[in-house]
């Protein structure tokens, strides 16, 4: 009986530990994905003789990720650029708020 009670007392601690480990794994995977994306972007830019810089822009009323992507996408497809903006700015949806700031990659020919 004592062993069963001891096991029941440890379950909440184990659940918390598993949640913590799972959260850390997700954070590490996201960090790795962002790092890989940035490295790939810079490699592609170097191969094409271009340079990518990042600009912080203030979101105005009526702006959308699509309209911003249309302004800055360069040779990249607009839909792909929207996804890049979401990853770069850690956005889980396409919704943005006026007055907020967005980090935007700007590619220029060298």
N, CA, C and O atoms as a MOPAC input file, in Angstrom:
PM7 MOZYME 1SCF
protein

 N      0.82200 1    -1.18100 1     0.00000 1
 C      0.00000 1     0.00000 1     0.00000 1
 C      0.87300 1     1.25300 1     0.00000 1
 O      0.54600 1     2.25400 1    -0.63700 1
 N      1.96700 1     1.18000 1     0.71200 1
 C      2.86000 1     2.32600 1     0.80300 1
 C      3.49300 1     2.64700 1    -0.54900 1
 O      3.65700 1     3.81700 1    -0.89600 1
 N      3.85100 1     1.60400 1    -1.31900 1
 C      4.43700 1     1.80900 1    -2.63900 1
 C      3.44900 1     2.46700 1    -3.59600 1
 O      3.84300 1     3.33500 1    -4.37600 1
 N      2.18800 1     2.08000 1    -3.55800 1
 C      1.16800 1     2.66300 1    -4.42400 1
 C      0.98500 1     4.13600 1    -4.08700 1
 O      0.89400 1     4.97200 1    -4.98600 1
 N      0.93200 1     4.45300 1    -2.81800 1
 C      0.75500 1     5.84200 1    -2.39100 1
 C      1.97100 1     6.67900 1    -2.81200 1
 O      1.81600 1     7.81700 1    -3.25600 1
 N      3.15100 1     6.12900 1    -2.67600 1
 C      4.37900 1     6.83200 1    -3.06600 1
 C      4.38800 1     7.09400 1    -4.57600 1
 O      4.79200 1     8.17300 1    -5.01000 1
 N      3.94700 1     6.11500 1    -5.37900 1
 C      3.89000 1     6.26300 1    -6.82400 1
 C      2.88100 1     7.33100 1    -7.21400 1
 O      3.14600 1     8.12800 1    -8.11400 1
 N      1.72600 1     7.36200 1    -6.55300 1
 C      0.70300 1     8.36000 1    -6.85500 1
 C      1.18600 1     9.77300 1    -6.53700 1
 O      0.83100 1    10.72200 1    -7.23600 1
 N      1.98200 1     9.91300 1    -5.50100 1
 C      2.49700 1    11.21900 1    -5.12000 1
 C      3.52400 1    11.71800 1    -6.13900 1
 O      3.68100 1    12.92800 1    -6.30100 1
 N      4.21900 1    10.82600 1    -6.82200 1
 C      5.26500 1    11.20600 1    -7.77100 1
 C      4.71500 1    11.55400 1    -9.14600 1
 O      5.41400 1    12.20500 1    -9.92300 1
 N      3.49200 1    11.14900 1    -9.48000 1
 C      2.94800 1    11.37600 1   -10.81500 1
 C      2.85600 1    12.85300 1   -11.18900 1
 O      3.23300 1    13.19600 1   -12.31000 1
 N      2.38100 1    13.74200 1   -10.33000 1
 C      2.35200 1    15.16100 1   -10.72400 1
 C      3.75700 1    15.71100 1   -11.00000 1
 O      3.93600 1    16.53900 1   -11.89200 1
 N      4.72600 1    15.26000 1   -10.25300 1
 C      6.09600 1    15.71400 1   -10.46800 1
 C      6.60700 1    15.20600 1   -11.81900 1
 O      7.25300 1    15.94600 1   -12.56100 1
 N      6.32000 1    13.96300 1   -12.12900 1
 C      6.73300 1    13.39200 1   -13.41500 1
 C      6.05400 1    14.10300 1   -14.57800 1
 O      6.68300 1    14.35500 1   -15.60600 1
 N      4.76700 1    14.43000 1   -14.42000 1
 C      4.05100 1    15.13800 1   -15.47200 1
 C      4.67800 1    16.50200 1   -15.71600 1
 O      4.85000 1    16.91000 1   -16.86400 1
 N      5.02200 1    17.21000 1   -14.64000 1
 C      5.65000 1    18.51900 1   -14.77400 1
 C      7.01400 1    18.40400 1   -15.44300 1
 O      7.37000 1    19.22600 1   -16.28800 1
 N      7.76200 1    17.39400 1   -15.06700 1
 C      9.08300 1    17.18700 1   -15.66300 1
 C      8.95100 1    16.88700 1   -17.15600 1
 O      9.71500 1    17.42000 1   -17.96100 1
 N      7.99600 1    16.04500 1   -17.53000 1
 C      7.79200 1    15.70700 1   -18.92900 1
 C      7.34500 1    16.93400 1   -19.71900 1
 O      7.77800 1    17.12600 1   -20.85500 1
 N      6.48900 1    17.76400 1   -19.13400 1
 C      6.05000 1    18.99200 1   -19.78100 1
 C      7.22800 1    19.93600 1   -19.98800 1
 O      7.35300 1    20.55300 1   -21.04600 1
 N      8.08000 1    20.04900 1   -18.99600 1
 C      9.26200 1    20.90200 1   -19.09600 1
 C     10.20700 1    20.40000 1   -20.17700 1
 O     10.70300 1    21.18900 1   -20.98200 1
 N     10.45800 1    19.11400 1   -20.20400 1
 C     11.33900 1    18.52500 1   -21.20900 1
 C     10.74300 1    18.71900 1   -22.60400 1
 O     11.46100 1    19.06400 1   -23.54300 1
 N      9.45000 1    18.50200 1   -22.73900 1
 C      8.78100 1    18.70200 1   -24.03200 1
 C      8.87500 1    20.14100 1   -24.49400 1
 O      9.13200 1    20.39900 1   -25.67000 1
 N      8.67000 1    21.08000 1   -23.58800 1
 C      8.76500 1    22.49900 1   -23.91600 1
 C     10.17400 1    22.85700 1   -24.35800 1
 O     10.35000 1    23.58700 1   -25.33400 1
 N     11.17100 1    22.35600 1   -23.66000 1
 C     12.56100 1    22.62700 1   -24.03300 1
 C     12.89200 1    22.06500 1   -25.41400 1
 O     13.61100 1    22.69600 1   -26.18800 1
 N     12.37500 1    20.89200 1   -25.71600 1
 C     12.60900 1    20.28400 1   -27.02700 1
 C     11.99000 1    21.14500 1   -28.12400 1
 O     12.61400 1    21.37400 1   -29.16000 1
 N     10.75900 1    21.62500 1   -27.90100 1
 C     10.10100 1    22.47900 1   -28.88500 1
 C     10.89400 1    23.76800 1   -29.09000 1
 O     11.06700 1    24.20600 1   -30.22700 1
 N     11.37500 1    24.37700 1   -28.02100 1
 C     12.16800 1    25.60200 1   -28.11700 1
 C     13.45300 1    25.35000 1   -28.90500 1
 O     13.82500 1    26.15000 1   -29.76400 1
 N     14.12200 1    24.24700 1   -28.61400 1
 C     15.34600 1    23.91500 1   -29.34200 1
 C     15.08300 1    23.68000 1   -30.82600 1
 O     15.86200 1    24.12100 1   -31.67100 1
 N     13.99400 1    22.99100 1   -31.14700 1
 C     13.66100 1    22.73900 1   -32.54400 1
 C     13.33100 1    24.03900 1   -33.27700 1
 O     13.74000 1    24.22200 1   -34.42400 1
 N     12.60100 1    24.93500 1   -32.63000 1
 C     12.28300 1    26.23000 1   -33.24700 1
 C     13.55200 1    27.04300 1   -33.47300 1
 O     13.71900 1    27.65700 1   -34.52700 1
 N     14.43900 1    27.04900 1   -32.49400 1
 C     15.69800 1    27.77600 1   -32.62700 1
 C     16.52000 1    27.21200 1   -33.77900 1
 O     17.09100 1    27.96700 1   -34.56700 1
 N     16.57900 1    25.90300 1   -33.87600 1
 C     17.29900 1    25.25300 1   -34.95800 1
 C     16.68800 1    25.60600 1   -36.31400 1
 O     17.41200 1    25.88900 1   -37.26800 1
 N     15.36400 1    25.58800 1   -36.39900 1
 C     14.68700 1    25.90000 1   -37.65500 1
 C     14.96000 1    27.33700 1   -38.07800 1
 O     15.23900 1    27.59400 1   -39.25000 1
 N     14.88300 1    28.27300 1   -37.14300 1
 C     15.15600 1    29.67600 1   -37.46600 1
 C     16.59900 1    29.87300 1   -37.90300 1
 O     16.87500 1    30.62100 1   -38.84000 1
 N     17.51000 1    29.20500 1   -37.22600 1
 C     18.92300 1    29.30500 1   -37.57300 1
 C     19.17400 1    28.74900 1   -38.96900 1
 O     19.91300 1    29.33900 1   -39.75700 1
 N     18.56200 1    27.62100 1   -39.26600 1
 C     18.71400 1    26.99300 1   -40.57800 1
 C     18.14100 1    27.88100 1   -41.67100 1
 O     18.73900 1    28.02100 1   -42.73800 1
 N     16.98100 1    28.48200 1   -41.40800 1
 C     16.36000 1    29.37100 1   -42.38100 1
 C     17.24600 1    30.57600 1   -42.66800 1
 O     17.44500 1    30.94300 1   -43.82600 1
 N     17.77400 1    31.18500 1   -41.62500 1
 C     18.63700 1    32.35600 1   -41.80000 1
 C     19.90800 1    31.99000 1   -42.56600 1
 O     20.33700 1    32.73100 1   -43.45000 1
 N     20.50700 1    30.85500 1   -42.22900 1
 C     21.72300 1    30.41500 1   -42.91400 1
 C     21.44000 1    30.14400 1   -44.38900 1
 O     22.21800 1    30.54700 1   -45.25400 1
 N     20.34500 1    29.47200 1   -44.67900 1
 C     19.99100 1    29.17000 1   -46.06200 1
 C     19.73700 1    30.45200 1   -46.84700 1
 O     20.13900 1    30.56800 1   -48.00500 1
 N     19.07700 1    31.39900 1   -46.22300 1
 C     18.79500 1    32.67900 1   -46.89100 1
 C     20.08400 1    33.40200 1   -47.23000 1
 O     20.22500 1    33.92500 1   -48.33500 1
 N     21.02300 1    33.43900 1   -46.30300 1
 C     22.29200 1    34.11400 1   -46.54700 1
 C     23.12800 1    33.37900 1   -47.59200 1
 O     23.81200 1    34.01800 1   -48.39100 1
 N     23.08300 1    32.06300 1   -47.60000 1
 C     23.81300 1    31.27900 1   -48.59300 1
 C     23.26000 1    31.54400 1   -49.98600 1
 O     24.01800 1    31.74500 1   -50.93500 1
 N     21.93800 1    31.54400 1   -50.10600 1
 C     21.32100 1    31.82800 1   -51.39900 1
 C     21.67700 1    33.23200 1   -51.86500 1
 O     21.97800 1    33.44200 1   -53.04000 1
 N     21.64400 1    34.18500 1   -50.95400 1
 C     21.96100 1    35.56800 1   -51.30600 1
 C     23.40500 1    35.68200 1   -51.78400 1
 O     23.68200 1    36.38500 1   -52.75600 1
 N     24.31300 1    35.00700 1   -51.11800 1
 C     25.72800 1    35.06400 1   -51.50000 1
 C     25.93900 1    34.45000 1   -52.88500 1
 O     26.74900 1    34.94100 1   -53.67200 1
 N     25.21300 1    33.38500 1   -53.17300 1
 C     25.35200 1    32.73200 1   -54.47100 1
 C     24.82000 1    33.60900 1   -55.60500 1
 O     25.32000 1    33.53000 1   -56.72700 1
 N     23.84000 1    34.42100 1   -55.33600 1
 C     23.25500 1    35.28500 1   -56.36300 1
 C     23.92400 1    36.65400 1   -56.41000 1
 O     23.53700 1    37.48600 1   -57.23000 1
 N     24.90700 1    36.91300 1   -55.56700 1
 C     25.54600 1    38.22400 1   -55.53100 1
 C     24.65500 1    39.27500 1   -54.90500 1
 O     24.67900 1    40.44000 1   -55.30100 1
 N     23.86800 1    38.86000 1   -53.92500 1
 C     22.97100 1    39.78200 1   -53.23900 1
 C     23.29300 1    39.79500 1   -51.75500 1
 O     24.01300 1    38.93700 1   -51.24400 1
 N     22.74400 1    40.78300 1   -51.08400 1
 C     22.95000 1    40.89400 1   -49.64400 1
 C     21.58800 1    41.09500 1   -48.99000 1
 O     20.76100 1    41.86300 1   -49.48200 1
 N     21.36100 1    40.40400 1   -47.88900 1
 C     20.11100 1    40.55600 1   -47.16100 1
 C     20.36700 1    41.31200 1   -45.87300 1
 O     21.22300 1    40.93700 1   -45.07100 1
 N     19.61400 1    42.37900 1   -45.68900 1
 C     19.62000 1    43.12400 1   -44.43300 1
 C     18.21100 1    43.04100 1   -43.86100 1
 O     17.28600 1    42.60100 1   -44.54300 1
 N     18.05200 1    43.45400 1   -42.63800 1
 C     16.74600 1    43.37700 1   -42.00200 1
 C     16.31100 1    44.75900 1   -41.56600 1
 O     17.08300 1    45.51700 1   -40.97900 1
 N     15.05700 1    45.07700 1   -41.86200 1
 C     14.50200 1    46.38600 1   -41.57400 1
 C     13.30600 1    46.21100 1   -40.63700 1
 O     12.48400 1    45.31600 1   -40.83100 1
 N     13.21700 1    47.05300 1   -39.64400 1
 C     12.07200 1    47.04100 1   -38.74600 1
 C     11.07700 1    48.07300 1   -39.25700 1
 O     11.38800 1    49.26100 1   -39.35500 1
 N      9.87900 1    47.60400 1   -39.58000 1
 C      8.87200 1    48.52900 1   -40.08500 1
 C      7.69400 1    48.59100 1   -39.12000 1
 O      7.37400 1    47.61400 1   -38.44400 1
 N      7.06000 1    49.74600 1   -39.07000 1
 C      5.88200 1    49.92000 1   -38.21000 1
 C      4.65000 1    49.57400 1   -39.04500 1
 O      4.49000 1    50.06300 1   -40.16300 1
 N      3.80100 1    48.74100 1   -38.50100 1
 C      2.60200 1    48.30300 1   -39.20000 1
 C      1.55800 1    49.41200 1   -39.13100 1
 O      1.21800 1    49.88800 1   -38.04800 1
 N      1.05500 1    49.81800 1   -40.29000 1
 C      0.02900 1    50.85800 1   -40.36700 1
 C     -1.35400 1    50.21300 1   -40.43900 1
 O     -1.47900 1    49.03000 1   -40.75700 1
 N     -2.37500 1    50.98900 1   -40.14600 1
 C     -3.74000 1    50.49600 1   -40.25700 1
 C     -4.01400 1    50.04900 1   -41.68000 1
 O     -3.66000 1    50.75300 1   -42.62500 1
 N     -4.63300 1    48.90000 1   -41.85000 1
 C     -4.92900 1    48.37100 1   -43.17400 1
 C     -3.84100 1    47.48600 1   -43.74600 1
 O     -4.06400 1    46.80200 1   -44.74500 1
 N     -2.65500 1    47.48500 1   -43.12500 1
 C     -1.58300 1    46.60500 1   -43.58300 1
 C     -1.92900 1    45.15200 1   -43.28500 1
 O     -2.62300 1    44.84900 1   -42.31400 1
 N     -1.43700 1    44.26700 1   -44.13000 1
 C     -1.53600 1    42.82400 1   -43.89800 1
 C     -0.18500 1    42.21900 1   -44.22500 1
 O      0.64800 1    42.86000 1   -44.86600 1
 N      0.03400 1    41.00000 1   -43.79400 1
 C      1.29400 1    40.34100 1   -44.15100 1
 C      1.42400 1    40.25300 1   -45.66900 1
 O      2.51900 1    40.39400 1   -46.21400 1
 N      0.31100 1    40.02000 1   -46.34300 1
 C      0.33500 1    39.89600 1   -47.80400 1
 C      0.74700 1    41.21700 1   -48.45000 1
 O      1.58500 1    41.22900 1   -49.35200 1
 N      0.16300 1    42.33600 1   -47.99300 1
 C      0.49800 1    43.62800 1   -48.60600 1
 C      1.95500 1    44.01500 1   -48.32900 1
 O      2.62000 1    44.59700 1   -49.18600 1
 N      2.44300 1    43.69000 1   -47.13400 1
 C      3.84200 1    43.96900 1   -46.80600 1
 C      4.75600 1    43.07400 1   -47.64600 1
 O      5.78200 1    43.52500 1   -48.15500 1
 N      4.37500 1    41.80100 1   -47.78400 1
 C      5.16900 1    40.86800 1   -48.58900 1
 C      5.23000 1    41.33000 1   -50.04000 1
 O      6.27000 1    41.19000 1   -50.68400 1
 N      4.13800 1    41.87500 1   -50.56500 1
 C      4.13500 1    42.36100 1   -51.94400 1
 C      5.11900 1    43.51800 1   -52.12400 1
 O      5.69200 1    43.68000 1   -53.20100 1
 N      5.31800 1    44.31800 1   -51.08400 1
 C      6.26000 1    45.43500 1   -51.15800 1
 C      7.70700 1    44.97800 1   -51.11800 1
 O      8.55300 1    45.55900 1   -51.79700 1
 N      8.01300 1    43.94100 1   -50.33000 1
 C      9.39800 1    43.59100 1   -50.02400 1
 C      9.88000 1    42.27200 1   -50.61800 1
 O     11.06100 1    41.95700 1   -50.47000 1
 N      9.04300 1    41.48900 1   -51.27400 1
 C      9.40300 1    40.11300 1   -51.64000 1
 C     10.51000 1    39.97400 1   -52.66900 1
 O     11.12300 1    38.91000 1   -52.75200 1
 N     10.79000 1    40.99800 1   -53.45100 1
 C     11.85400 1    40.88200 1   -54.45100 1
 C     11.52100 1    39.81100 1   -55.46600 1
 O     10.43500 1    39.82600 1   -56.04500 1
 N     12.45200 1    38.86400 1   -55.69600 1
 C     12.21200 1    37.79500 1   -56.67800 1
 C     11.50300 1    36.59000 1   -56.06200 1
 O     11.12200 1    35.65900 1   -56.77200 1
 N     11.33400 1    36.61100 1   -54.78100 1
 C     10.68400 1    35.50300 1   -54.07200 1
 C      9.16800 1    35.58100 1   -54.26700 1
 O      8.61000 1    36.67200 1   -54.39000 1
 N      8.51200 1    34.43300 1   -54.29500 1
 C      7.05800 1    34.39800 1   -54.40000 1
 C      6.44800 1    35.06700 1   -53.16700 1
 O      6.95700 1    34.91600 1   -52.05600 1
 N      5.36000 1    35.80300 1   -53.36900 1
 C      4.72400 1    36.53000 1   -52.26400 1
 C      4.28800 1    35.57700 1   -51.14700 1
 O      4.49100 1    35.87100 1   -49.96900 1
 N      3.69600 1    34.44800 1   -51.50800 1
 C      3.22500 1    33.48800 1   -50.49600 1
 C      4.39800 1    32.94700 1   -49.67200 1
 O      4.27700 1    32.78200 1   -48.45800 1
 N      5.52500 1    32.67300 1   -50.32300 1
 C      6.71300 1    32.18800 1   -49.60500 1
 C      7.25700 1    33.27100 1   -48.68100 1
 O      7.70600 1    32.98300 1   -47.57100 1
 N      7.21300 1    34.51500 1   -49.14400 1
 C      7.70500 1    35.62400 1   -48.33700 1
 C      6.82200 1    35.83700 1   -47.10900 1
 O      7.32600 1    36.17000 1   -46.03600 1
 N      5.51200 1    35.65000 1   -47.25700 1
 C      4.59300 1    35.74300 1   -46.10200 1
 C      4.99300 1    34.71500 1   -45.05500 1
 O      5.06200 1    35.03100 1   -43.86800 1
 N      5.25700 1    33.48700 1   -45.48800 1
 C      5.67400 1    32.43800 1   -44.54600 1
 C      6.99800 1    32.79500 1   -43.88600 1
 O      7.18100 1    32.55300 1   -42.69300 1
 N      7.92300 1    33.36900 1   -44.65300 1
 C      9.20700 1    33.78400 1   -44.09500 1
 C      9.01000 1    34.87500 1   -43.03200 1
 O      9.65500 1    34.85400 1   -41.98400 1
 N      8.11800 1    35.81800 1   -43.31500 1
 C      7.82100 1    36.86800 1   -42.33300 1
 C      7.25400 1    36.27000 1   -41.04500 1
 O      7.60100 1    36.70100 1   -39.94500 1
 N      6.38100 1    35.27600 1   -41.19300 1
 C      5.78800 1    34.64000 1   -40.01400 1
 C      6.85200 1    33.94500 1   -39.16700 1
 O      6.84400 1    34.05800 1   -37.94100 1
 N      7.75800 1    33.23300 1   -39.81300 1
 C      8.82600 1    32.53700 1   -39.08300 1
 C      9.77500 1    33.54400 1   -38.44100 1
 O     10.11500 1    33.42200 1   -37.26400 1
 N     10.19500 1    34.52600 1   -39.20800 1
 C     11.14600 1    35.52200 1   -38.73100 1
 C     10.61500 1    36.30500 1   -37.53800 1
 O     11.37800 1    36.66800 1   -36.64200 1
 N      9.30000 1    36.56600 1   -37.52300 1
 C      8.69700 1    37.36600 1   -36.46500 1
 C      7.93900 1    36.53100 1   -35.44100 1
 O      7.21300 1    37.06600 1   -34.60300 1
 N      8.11800 1    35.19900 1   -35.51800 1
 C      7.50200 1    34.27500 1   -34.56800 1
 C      5.98700 1    34.46800 1   -34.49000 1
 O      5.41700 1    34.54600 1   -33.40100 1
 N      5.34200 1    34.54200 1   -35.65500 1
 C      3.89600 1    34.71500 1   -35.72000 1
 C      3.23700 1    33.36200 1   -35.96100 1
 O      3.69700 1    32.57900 1   -36.79300 1
 N      2.17400 1    33.09300 1   -35.24000 1
 C      1.48300 1    31.81700 1   -35.41500 1
 C      0.29900 1    31.93800 1   -36.37700 1
 O     -0.28800 1    30.92900 1   -36.77000 1
 N     -0.05400 1    33.17300 1   -36.75700 1
 C     -1.14000 1    33.37900 1   -37.71700 1
 C     -0.77000 1    34.54000 1   -38.63700 1
 O      0.29300 1    35.14600 1   -38.50000 1
 N     -1.65900 1    34.83300 1   -39.56800 1
 C     -1.42700 1    35.93200 1   -40.51000 1
 C     -1.85100 1    37.28300 1   -39.94000 1
 O     -1.67400 1    38.31100 1   -40.59300 1
 N     -2.39900 1    37.29100 1   -38.75000 1
 C     -2.91700 1    38.53300 1   -38.16700 1
 C     -1.79000 1    39.37400 1   -37.59500 1
 O     -0.94300 1    38.88700 1   -36.84600 1
 N     -1.79800 1    40.66200 1   -37.97000 1
 C     -0.85000 1    41.62900 1   -37.42300 1
 C     -1.64000 1    42.83100 1   -36.92600 1
 O     -2.77900 1    43.05200 1   -37.33700 1
 N     -1.02500 1    43.60300 1   -36.04100 1
 C     -1.73800 1    44.70300 1   -35.41100 1
 C     -1.06800 1    46.03600 1   -35.73700 1
 O      0.15000 1    46.17500 1   -35.62100 1
 N     -1.87400 1    47.00800 1   -36.14300 1
 C     -1.36600 1    48.33900 1   -36.44100 1
 C     -0.64300 1    48.89300 1   -35.21400 1
 O     -1.09900 1    48.73000 1   -34.08200 1
 N      0.48300 1    49.54500 1   -35.45600 1
 C      1.27900 1    50.11300 1   -34.37600 1
 C      2.39400 1    49.19800 1   -33.91000 1
 O      3.33800 1    49.64600 1   -33.25900 1
 N      2.29400 1    47.91700 1   -34.23900 1
 C      3.35200 1    46.96600 1   -33.90100 1
 C      4.47600 1    47.08500 1   -34.92700 1
 O      4.34200 1    47.75900 1   -35.94800 1
 N      5.57100 1    46.42100 1   -34.63200 1
 C      6.71300 1    46.43700 1   -35.55100 1
 C      6.94400 1    45.04900 1   -36.10000 1
 O      6.67600 1    44.04900 1   -35.43300 1
 N      7.43900 1    44.99500 1   -37.30900 1
 C      7.69200 1    43.73900 1   -38.00400 1
 C      9.10100 1    43.78700 1   -38.57100 1
 O      9.50300 1    44.78600 1   -39.16700 1
 N      9.84200 1    42.72100 1   -38.38900 1
 C     11.18300 1    42.60600 1   -38.96000 1
 C     11.02600 1    42.04800 1   -40.37500 1
 O     10.40900 1    41.00100 1   -40.57200 1
 N     11.59000 1    42.75800 1   -41.35900 1
 C     11.43600 1    42.39700 1   -42.75500 1
 C     12.79900 1    42.24300 1   -43.41600 1
 O     13.62300 1    43.15500 1   -43.33400 1
 N     13.06100 1    41.09900 1   -44.07700 1
 C     14.31600 1    40.95000 1   -44.81000 1
 C     14.26700 1    41.76100 1   -46.10800 1
 O     13.28300 1    41.71300 1   -46.84700 1
 N     15.32200 1    42.48900 1   -46.36600 1
 C     15.41900 1    43.30000 1   -47.58100 1
 C     16.64600 1    42.82600 1   -48.35300 1
 O     17.76600 1    42.92200 1   -47.85000 1
 N     16.45300 1    42.32300 1   -49.55000 1
 C     17.54600 1    41.79700 1   -50.36400 1
 C     17.93100 1    42.83200 1   -51.41100 1
 O     17.07700 1    43.36600 1   -52.11900 1
 N     19.22700 1    43.10800 1   -51.50000 1
 C     19.71600 1    44.06400 1   -52.49700 1
 C     20.84200 1    43.43500 1   -53.29700 1
 O     21.58100 1    42.59000 1   -52.79100 1
 N     20.96700 1    43.85400 1   -54.54900 1
 C     22.00200 1    43.34900 1   -55.44300 1
 C     23.29500 1    44.09300 1   -55.13500 1
 O     23.29900 1    45.31200 1   -54.96400 1
 N     24.40600 1    43.33200 1   -55.06800 1
 C     25.70300 1    43.92800 1   -54.75100 1
 C     26.41700 1    44.38500 1   -55.99800 1
 O     27.52600 1    44.91200 1   -55.91700 1

